[in-house]
Amino acid sequence: MGNLMVSLRNASSALRVFERGMGVVQANVSNASTPGYAKQRQGLEAMRVDLDRGLAGGVQSTGTLDSRSAYMDNTVRQRMDGWGSADERTEQLSKLEPVLDISSDAGLMASMNGLMQAASAAAVSPNDRAAREVVLERADALARGFHAASDGLAAVQASSEVSLANGVVKVNELVSRVVEVNREMRADYTAQRDAGLQAKLHNALEDLSELVDTAVLYAEDGSASVYLGGQSLLVIGGESYPLQADTAGHQSRVLGADGTDLSGQIGSGRLEALLDLNNSVLPGHMADLNRLAESVADSVNATLAGGVDRNGQAPAQGLFAYTAGLGSARTLQVTTLTADELALAAPAAPGGNAVALQLEKLFQGKNIDGVTFSQFYGNMAAAAGRQLAGARESLGAQEQLVSQAKEMRDEVQKVSLDEEAVVLMEFQRAYQASAQLIQTLNQITETTINMIR
């Protein structure tokens, strides 16, 4: 009778274990599409069988086994920060395409060609007021062309700075999410085995890696310590060290909680791309545009300074003026010079077209870095195009790396509905077998009791 009761206890215990196993399968199926969730497995262990000592065997639970791979998660995060950098660079550089327009019928290129054509027409009729008026109109159009290009570059720069500030805000939000999970884990040691809490933590860490490169260390209680660039603390335990964005000066910076400049520690991610764009790439394009504006204005003024106007007088002022300290392209403007005051003739031949011809040839000469004004601007646009093409190529490569890393991780820890169906059937059959055993033992017990009566 004693052995029958032991068998009943074992079978009953097995039912509880198998029921728990089916519960784990149900949780997996429910979270098959949950981001960051790693499949769980019910661990089983055979109990000792030694009938002479009263050990009837059976099965017991060894707890829930987590399929999460720290190595795979870390690999995905490393790929994500490279993808974030390439994606942000592509997004921002694509905004330069309409700004640095090299088509011959619009934009700055068309404005330079327009002034050259006006000078050519004035050379044919140097004393025609209408032709002279056209020169002034085309000069004003050129100034407005520089304004538009400068404003466009400034708008891209401003957009990039806003993106940097927003990126820092998002970093701090993700850091807060990590701290929240850390506190839950530290408050309850068993919480680190909670699959839902683990998914929440690793989703936050993965999103964070898209913005900045990080190093993550785990404590015994399951809480995560996060280091920016592997150097400066962002999170440790229940404490966070939020970042600050500084875009007020000539150089954009990312500051630590204590005001320390951490920009140099950011090696990849969206913030790295934005810092490079704000501090190097976009200022470089603006500097080239200002150089071009200064060179065009100075060259035109110098050419006209050597001539005389319709009255045989030397010009009292140049055609263009600008303020270098405020941005030559942005401040370029046509002076109050009138059509009659345009010095299109040489002093030796008043009323002639010698200077008008020089002005026409000016735009055909190699007056800046060994190339023409139009070629210099074309080289600017081509450089921006190469940067964008490089960013797009890098983005394509990074997308493949991220996809490969996630596929490898999914093979290890993603829920497979087919696999869960097989496991569920195994538990179901084991449950049914144990239930049948209990029913059989119950019948034997009743028979034995009836025999005793």
C-alpha positions, 0 to 999 in steps of 0.5 A: 500500500505504501508503494502505491501511495508513493507512486501516486505522489510521483505521478501527481508531482509529474503532472504539476511539472508537465503543467508548468512546462506547458505554461512555459510553452504558452508564454513562448507562443504568446510572445513569439512576436514580442521584440527582444523576447528569448524563448524559455524552456522548462528544465526537467531532471530525473529523481533517484530510483532506489526502491530498496531505500524507498526512492521511487524516482519521478521527475522534478523541475530544474527551473526555467532555462533562458535561451538568451545569448549575451554574445549574440546580443552584444554582436547585434548591438555592435552592428546596430551602432554602425548602422545608426551612423550610416543611416543618419549620415545618409539622411542628413547628406541627402538634404544637400542635393537640392542645395548644391544644384549644378544644373545649368538652368537653376541655382548658383551655377545658372547665376554665374553663367547668367552674369557671364552672358550679360557681360558678353552682351555688354561687350557687344554694346558697351554703351547700351543702357539696357545691356548695362542694366542686365549686368546689374540684374544678373549680378543681383541674381548671383548674389541671391544665388549665393544667399540661397545656397548659404541659407540651404547649407545653414538649414541643413546644419540647423537640422543636424544640430536639432537631430543631435539634441533630440538624439541626446534626449532619446539616449537619456530616455533609454538610459532611464528605462535601463535604470528602471529595469535595474531597480526592479532586478535589484529589488527582487533577485529572482526578477533577473530570470523574468523573460519579460523584464529581460526583453525590456532591458535588451530592447532598451540596450539595442535601441541605445546602441543605434545612437551611441556605441556602448559597453555593457557589463552585468552584475550578479543581480542581473542589473546592467552597467552601461559605459559610453564608448567603453569609458564613461558611465551612463548607468550603474545599478539604479543610478544614471548619468544623463548626457547634454547636447551643446550646439551653441558654439562653433563646435557641437559637443556632447557633454556628460552629467558633470559638463565634461566633453565626451564627444571624443568618446563617441566612436559610432552611432547616430550621435557620432555621425551628427557630430562629424557632420556638424563640426567638419562636413557641413562647415567645410562645405560652407567654407568653400561656398564663402571662398567662392563668393569672396573670389567671385566678388573680389575678381569682378571688383578688381576687373572693374576697378581697372576700367572707366564708366560712360563718363570716363571716370574710374569707379568709386566703388565695386560691384559687390560687397560682403562681410566676411565675418558674417559669412561672405556668401550670406552677406554678398550684395550688389552695391549702389553702383548704377548702370552708367557707373559700370566701368566697362571700358579701358582708360585708354579707350573710353566708350570701348568694351575692353573691360567688358571682354575681361569680365566675360573671360573672367568666368572662363579663367582658372581663378580659384584653386586652378579651376574656373568658378563654375568648376569649383562649384561643380567640385563642391557639389561632386564632393557632397555627392561622393559623401552621400554615395559613400554613406549610402554604400556604407548603409547598405553594407551595415544593413546586411551586417545587422540582418546577419547578426539578427538572423544568427541570434534568432536561430538561438533564441527566437521563438519557433511556433513549429518547435513549440508545437512539438514541445507542447505535444511532448508535454501533453503526452507525458501529462496524459500518460501520468494522468492515466497512471494515476487512474490505474493506480486509483483503480488498483487502490480501490480493488485492494481496499475492496479485497481487504473489506 
